[in-house]
C-alpha cells in the first residue's frame, strides 16, 4: 500500500528499530545473533552503507545506519528477508518474523549521533538486563572499548569526538540513569526526522521533497470526513454503516502511519475504542493491498493532507454506498 516515503539522500543517518512481529523474540541463542552479524556485514559490503552503532535485544534491534546512494529501504528489505529465511528454516516456521514496517528516523548526525549511540548502547541497562553496558555482548559498545573487533562497524567518526577511550567510556556512563527518550522514536518532523528547521529544510532539499507543515489530528479527521462525505458527528457516532466504519478505519490507518499522531487521541476525539480502531486499520491495510479503488481513496486523502488547498474541493464519489 502507499506509504509516506523515507527522506533519502547520500550521507543520511537513521535510527532504525526493527521489532519482532506481535512482540515475538527474533533471537533465541548465540547462533541467531551471529547469523544476524554475518548478514549485517554482508549488507555493508554489498550496499556500501555504514553502521555506527547497534544493539540486538531479544525481540527488537536498534541500528544507527548511514547510507550512500542505495536507499535504506532496499538495505532493510534485504536484511529482514534474509534473516527471516534463516529463522524460519531453523525453527520450522512460516510467515513474517518482523513487525510490519521497520521504524527509521532520519537524524541530524552533527547534533544527535553521539547521544543516539549512547542511547542505543544503554538499551540493555534500561531494560534491567545488565548494570554495566559492557556486560552486554550484543551491542557495539564493547567494540568501541576495543574489546572486540567488528570490521563492518564504523567507529572512526564517533571515537574521533573523544581524546581517548576513557573519555568515551565516561560519556556512556554519564547516561546510565537516562530513561526513555521520545525524540529518538518520534523525532521533530512528521515522525520521520529529528533536527531543527534548518536541518529539516536542507534534508528535504537534498531529497528533492517539498517541505510540509506537520499534520494535526483535526486536519486528518477533516480530510477523511470530506473524502467520505461525512460529518465529524457521523464519524464519532456508534453507527456501523459500512461507509462510516470504513472512514474510521481510514483515519486510524493514517494515524498509525503518522508517528507524531497517537491512536489514543483519535479514539478520544471520535469516541471509539482504541483497540477496535487498531484492528480496523489492520483490516483496511490488507484490503488496500488488493483493492485498487480503495488504494485510490487512500491516495486522494493523502493528497488532501499534503495539499491543504485541495480541502475545499468536493470529494469524488464514495467507494461504498450508505445502505
Secondary structure, 3 states (H helix, E strand, C coil): CCCCCCCCCCCCEEEEEEEEHHHCCCCCCHHHHHHHHHHHHHHHHHHCCEEEEEEECCCEEEEEEECCCCCHHHHHHHHHHHHHHHHHHHHCCCCCCECCCCEEEEECHHHHHHHHHHHHHCHHHHCCCCCCHHHCCCECHHHHCCCCCCCCECCHHHHCCCCCHHHHHHHHHCCCCCCCCCHHHHCCECCCEECCHHHHHHHHHHCCCCCCCCCCHHHHHHHHHHHHCCCHHHHCCCCCCHHHHHHHHHHHHHHHCCCCCCHHHHHHHHCCCHHHHHHHHHHHHHHHHHCHHHHHHHHHHHHHHHCHHHHHCCCCCCCCCCC
